[in-house]
């Protein structure tokens, strides 16, 4: 199933700092077609928060950082 990430989100993600944890998460999710809803539900945050992470506009809270790093490792 394709979740059809918008061109603007993909472009913003590609232009953002790759060292950002949220941007790295976004790249993995976009490549693997994991929906924003799935990510939001997994980390108990809003979809808007996930979009902000993917764009590099916000960083995940420190209490979520370890969980997100583990999730990214599983996706590799």
Helices and strands as residue ranges (DSSP letters): H 7-15, H 21-32, H 36-43, H 47-55, H 62-75
